Amino acid sequence: MIGLDFPKTTERLFASWKPLHLAIFSALMLALVLIVDAAAPRGAWVSEAGVQSQYGPQTDKVLLRWRDRQDPRGFTTPAESGAGDGEFGLAWISGSSISIRAKLPEQKFLGHAAYEMTDVLAMQTQSVDGKPLRIHEYMIQGARTGDIRRATLHAAYDPEVDAIVISLNPVWLFNDLATLTESNQRASIAGMKGANLDDLLKAVGYARPSALLVAAIAPHSHFLSDRFPISRRLLNRGEAGALPFPYLAKPEAEKIPYFNLNPLYKDRDFKAPESMKWIAGYRATLLKQTLSESGSSAQFFRAMLKSLAASGKPALLYVAPLPPEIEDDPVLLAFMEQWTAFADKMASKYGGPNIHLYTASYRKVDGVRVHKDIVHLHYGQSVVDEVASLLHSELGLELKQTGSDGMYGEAAKDEKE
Amino acid sequence: MTPQKSSRAKPFPPAVSITVLALLMLLAYLAVAIGSIAPIDFVYDGI
């Protein structure tokens, strides 16, 4: 019998095998895998699963390209995106620094307290270079530089994307304390178009070999690529609802100890001036960045610059503005001087003529903006105006725009809703 | 030391062993693919 006495079982099963049997077994395995792939369910529920829900105005001018962080597919494909011919596709890649959360009624946009800068730009722009504007929003919550690198690679190779805007986070761009956000998408770079040897060598440092292997094969297999919606439906016995796993309860998560790393950075002054105390934690995190090309985040940034240069698509990289209180903080300003010099040096070394890095925006954005914290905003029309202006001055795009009159406040409502 | 008796049980025909191994491998393939979806609880007000 076949049993737990493995040497005996192995001998009975395989002692008589010849190379021909190994070949038959391999062929049978391949056939079974192909049958599973052909039988894997397809349909709208598979491609729609994991697509983010829109926070702000429900407009088809903004396409959300990022999928739920649990979905290994990462981003929607050009075919799934809903983009069409004859429009100008502008990818806006960012972490949450483009998310606005209004606190006061007058900060609401078309009646929405929660919205993204992409919504604002889309509603205020009729056309770019004479074509209707379609924004491809690559907004990854809690994005770190490694995630922005994947989004950049995706947009660089997406045929529907004509130009790219990237919001660089001044706290995290060169921060090696966290280089990737939590997700099932880290390994997906192994199967992405345009991923280079640097990406793969780096990926073995943060993803399991099995995950990398599956990710590399996934683009060629429906079953592997769509395993998120399929497994979700299996686990919910036919319903495509939430995963029935117990999550780490919030109070438990809060018990995880966070060590004070400040003493390890002997040359940095973590004592925030009075006006910066409300964001002292963020300020300390910002000051812990590694301004060196050997840094992990800097290597992701280098890979971003290289694939943007290779794509030839016009790309605008701006730095999300810090609060005006930084003017009282000479230590932070001095650090940001080094930060911008380092970013500029990398852009000139690894970028191309199509890449325009605008670092001055960390402290020079004209007009009113209201900060929620160091990079998040309650109100940010001035940042959208700045980006629109840079799209024209740096990338040479012709934007036909309306002003923001009547779009803000309690009375302004979204006509579509 | 007593020398171990070697088992002389009759081997299965290759058709049986191939089927058994192929089914086991298929099960492992499905389990690894489906099981690689780890649940992640990470929500902070959308930003």
Chai-1 contact restraints between the chains, C-beta under 6 A:
chainA,res_idxA,chainB,res_idxB,connection_type,confidence,min_distance_angstrom,max_distance_angstrom,comment,restraint_id
A,K8,B,S7,contact,1.0,0.0,6.0,A-B,restraint_1
A,R12,B,A9,contact,1.0,0.0,6.0,A-B,restraint_2
A,R12,B,P11,contact,1.0,0.0,6.0,A-B,restraint_3
A,R12,B,F12,contact,1.0,0.0,6.0,A-B,restraint_4
A,L13,B,F12,contact,1.0,0.0,6.0,A-B,restraint_5
A,L13,B,S17,contact,1.0,0.0,6.0,A-B,restraint_6
A,A15,B,P11,contact,1.0,0.0,6.0,A-B,restraint_7
A,S16,B,P11,contact,1.0,0.0,6.0,A-B,restraint_8
A,H21,B,P14,contact,1.0,0.0,6.0,A-B,restraint_9
A,I24,B,I18,contact,1.0,0.0,6.0,A-B,restraint_10
A,F25,B,I18,contact,1.0,0.0,6.0,A-B,restraint_11
A,L28,B,A22,contact,1.0,0.0,6.0,A-B,restraint_12
A,M29,B,A22,contact,1.0,0.0,6.0,A-B,restraint_13
A,M29,B,M25,contact,1.0,0.0,6.0,A-B,restraint_14
A,L32,B,L26,contact,1.0,0.0,6.0,A-B,restraint_15
A,Y55,B,G46,contact,1.0,0.0,6.0,A-B,restraint_16
A,R69,B,I40,contact,1.0,0.0,6.0,A-B,restraint_17
A,Q70,B,I40,contact,1.0,0.0,6.0,A-B,restraint_18
A,S96,B,I47,contact,1.0,0.0,6.0,A-B,restraint_19
A,S99,B,I47,contact,1.0,0.0,6.0,A-B,restraint_20
A,E182,B,I40,contact,1.0,0.0,6.0,A-B,restraint_21
A,E182,B,F42,contact,1.0,0.0,6.0,A-B,restraint_22
A,N184,B,A38,contact,1.0,0.0,6.0,A-B,restraint_23
A,L224,B,A33,contact,1.0,0.0,6.0,A-B,restraint_24
A,R227,B,A33,contact,1.0,0.0,6.0,A-B,restraint_25
A,R227,B,I34,contact,1.0,0.0,6.0,A-B,restraint_26
A,F228,B,I37,contact,1.0,0.0,6.0,A-B,restraint_27
A,S231,B,I34,contact,1.0,0.0,6.0,A-B,restraint_28
A,S231,B,I37,contact,1.0,0.0,6.0,A-B,restraint_29
A,L243,B,P39,contact,1.0,0.0,6.0,A-B,restraint_30
A,F245,B,P39,contact,1.0,0.0,6.0,A-B,restraint_31
A,Y247,B,D41,contact,1.0,0.0,6.0,A-B,restraint_32
A,H376,B,I47,contact,1.0,0.0,6.0,A-B,restraint_33
